[in-house]
Amino acid sequence: MTEQTSQAHQGQVIASFGRRHEVRDPDGIVWNCVRRGRQQDVACGDQVEFNFTSHQEGVIESVLPRETVLYRSDAHRQKIFAANVHLAGIVVSGLPRYRENLLTRCLAAASAAQMKSLIVCNKQDLAETQAIAQELQYYRNLGIEIITLSAKHSVAELTTRLSGEHSIFVGESGMGKSTLINALLPEAHTRTGQLSSSSDTGTHTTTASRRFAFSGGGSITDSPGMQVFGLQHLSKQEVEASFPEFADALGACRFNDCNHDQEPGCAFKEQALSHPQSAQRLEWLKEIVAENARLEHWERKNG
């Protein structure tokens, strides 16, 4: 980061659009800023030092230390959703039907970032959403908090839960993240999209992360809908530790380098026998670890 100057002012990034960012200063004034150089990684929620360049425009000189950062990564890039948030609300629904593999990856990323997780099951008024209640109960049994609601009817329980929290909504397109924020904060006027008439996938309406403040304290950050969620930044040990149903299996396999596949004495495979969803989640755990190993090999080969 560029060393701060005597003219630097402090503020918080409330929206990020590539190299451009909206920064709110302590007086509530919003400045349109660019980051200094390409090496800076500025995210929604960052506390920053910035200099004025013209009327309500500035340049970000440095990013202050973050408490948390939630992001995904793959072989080519990393995408930061938000910094300095403490609760990840993963929004799911039955129409379009959420992908449990993606939910698993979101939960793993939040766990590795030392963040609390909340599954927000939206569109409860639909039969398709009511049909996924049993599989979501599995996560409730793991100790993961779940709130079930319909954004078009009442968000009272969610309002109470998010009060005073610095949170972020993540999930696939079409789950209703922006509709939830409109219900929580009518003044936000977030764009919402209609489901495609030709498929049960949602249209992308949020193109950048944006932070909204609650009048009573706390904030909620809306993030773009996603279709993939790479976790290349996590080690094998971090991936394993982010699956709570296998907590008792950590370090208990016969072989230290166990891949939880064909090796005898695998504590993870033994634990997976307890529930069909445990068995499926073990397969996803192995998929993430194998994916990361392939990318590391590719980087070594082409580095």
N, C-alpha and C positions, 0 to 999 in steps of 0.2 A: 504494500500500500504506500501511496505517496505521503510523506511526512506532512502533518498538519501545519498550517501557517497561523500567524497571529490574528488574521482576519476570519478564521474558521468559525462557523456557527454550528450548533448541534440541532439535529432533528431526527425524525423517524420516517423511514420509507413506508408509504402507505399504498403504493402501486408500482409495479415494475413492468416495463415494456422493452425488452431487449436491453439496449444501452441507456434508455431513458427511464427516469424514475420520478415519481411525485414524492416530495419530502415535506412533511408538516413540521413547522418549527414550534417552539413552546408557546408562541402567541396564537397558534392556530392557522397561520398563513401557510398556504401550500405553494411550494417552489417546484418548478419544472427543472430537473437536473439531469446532467449527463455524468457518467463516471469518468474519472481521470485515467486514461489509458485502458488497454484491453485486459490487463492482468487482474483488474478488480472484479470481484464476484459479489455483486450487490443484490440483496434479496428483499422482498416485501417483509417488513417487520424489523429490518436492521436499524440500529441506532448509528447515525453517521455524523461525520464532520464535513461541512460543505462551505464553499465560498460563493458569494454573490457575483454574478457576471453582468446581469442587466435586470430590468424590471421583472421580478418574480422568476428569474432564471438563475441557475447556479451550476457549480461543478462539485461533485462529491470527491473529497480528498482522501478520506479514510473511513473504514468501517470499524466501529467499536466492538470489543469482544462479545460474542454471542453466548446466550445461555443455552439455546438449543438450535438445531437446524434440521429441517426435514427435507430430504431430497431423494431422487432416484438417479441411477447411473447405469451406463452400458459401455460398450467398447468405444464409443465415439464421443460421448459427452455426459455431463451431469446436469440435472435440472433441479434447481432449488425451488421448492414450493413456498417456504416461509422460514423466517428466523424468529427466535424469541417467542415461540408459541409452546404451550405446555400440554395441550389436549388436541389429539387428532380425531376428528369426527369423520368416520368413513361412512358415506351415504350409500345405501343399497335400496333396491326395490325389486318387485317381481315382474314389472313391466316398464322398460325392458328388463329382462332377468339379469341380475348381477352375476358376475363370474367369481366363483368362490376362490379360484386361484389368485385373482387380482386382490381380493379382500385379504387373503393370506399374506401377500407381499406387502400390502399397506400396513397391516398389523406388525409384520416383522420390522419394517422400516421405522415405525413409531417406537417399537420396543427398543431397537438399537439406538435410537436417538434419546432414550430416557424420557419419553413422553407417555402420558396416559392415553388410552384408546377408548373411544366410544363408538359403537355401531349405531347409526341412525337409520332405522328401517322406515323409509318413507312410502307413501301411497298405500297405507294400511286399508283404505277403503276399497281397494281392488282385490278381487279373488286371487289373482296371480301372486300378490304379495302375501296374502294370508297363507298361501300354500307353502311358502318358504319358512314358516315359523319354526318348524321342527328342526331343520338344519341349523337355524340361527341359535336355537336353544343349546346346541353343542358349545357354542362360544360363550354363552352365558354361564354354562357349567364350568368353563375354564376360568371364570372370574372376570370376563370382559363385560363391561357395562353395555346394555342395549336399551335404546328408547324406540318405541314403535309409535308411529303417528301418521297423520296425513297433513301435509303442509297447507292444503286447501281448506282444512277444517279447524285444527287447533295446534298451536306449537307451544302451549303454555308450559308443559313439562320440560321441553327443551329450553325454553327461555329461562326457567328457574335453574336448570342444570348449568347453563353457560354463563350465568351471571357472575361477574368477577373473574372469569377465566379468559386467558388469551388462547384462542382456539383456531383451528383451521378445518375446513371441509375439504375432503378429497374423495375421489371416486370416479366412476365412468361417466361419460356423457349420458344425459337422459335420466339420471337418478333423481334429479330435482334439487340439486345443491343451490342454484340461484333462486328457485322458487322458495326454498326454505329461508334464505337470507331476506328475500322480499317480505316474507311473513314475519320474521324476527325484527326486521328494520324496514318498515314500509318506506322510509325516506331514502333508502338505498337505491331504489328504482333499478335494480340489476336486470339486465336483459335475460329473458327466459326464452327457451325454444320449444317448438312443437316436435313431437316424435315424427320421424319420417313415416309417410304413409305407405312406403314400399317395404319397410323393414321395421323391426322393433328396436332399432338403435336410435340413440339421441343425436341431435345436431349440436355441434360445438358452439356454445354461446358465450362462454367465458374464455377470453384469449390471453389473459394475464392475471396474475395473482393480485388481489386487492383487499386491503384491510379496512374493516368498518368498526368503529368504536361504539360500544353500548353506553347509553347515558348514565347508567348506574355503575360503570366500571367494567373493565374487560374489553375484549374485542373478538371479532370473528373474521377470518381471512377466507375469501372464496378463491378457489384455484381452478385452472382449466381442467376439463374432463380428460381422462387418459385412457389409452387402450393397452399400454404396456407399462411395466414397472420393474426396471432392472435394479438389481441390488449388488452390483459389482463392488461397491465400496465396503461390503461386509465380508469378514473372514468366515471360514467354515464354522469356527467356534461361536461367532456372533450370530450366525444364522441358526445354529442349533439352539442357542440360548433364547431365541425369540419365539420358540414354540413351547408354550407353557405346559402342554400335556406331556412333554418329554423331559421335564425338569429333573425327575428322579433318575433318568437314564444318562444324564450328563456325566461323562467320565466313568461310566459303569460297564462299558463294552469290554470284552476280553482283549481286544487289540486297540492300541491307542490311535491307530490310523484307520479305524473301522469306517467303511463307507455305508454301513447300514443296508447292505445288499445281500451278498451270499455268504458273508463271514459268519462263522459260528460264534455263539456267545454274544450276540448283538442285543444290547439292552433296549435300543430303540425299536427293533422289530418285535421284541417281546411286549413292549408297551403298546405298540400299534394294534395288537390283537384285541385290545379292550373295546374298540369301537370302529365301525366302518369308516367314519370320518377321520379317525386317528390314522388309519392305514392310508387313506387318500392324502392326508396332510403330510405324512412321512414321504410319500412319493414327491410331493411338491417341494419339500425340504431338500431332498436329494437332487431334484431338478435345478434348484437355485444354486446349490453347491457345485454341481457339474457344469452348469452354465458359466459360473464365475471361473472355474478351473480352465475351461476352454478359452475364455477371454484372456486369462493370464498367460496361457500358452501362446496364444496368438500375439500378444504384446511382446513376449520374450523373443518369439521368432521374427517379428517384424520391427522390433524396437531399434 
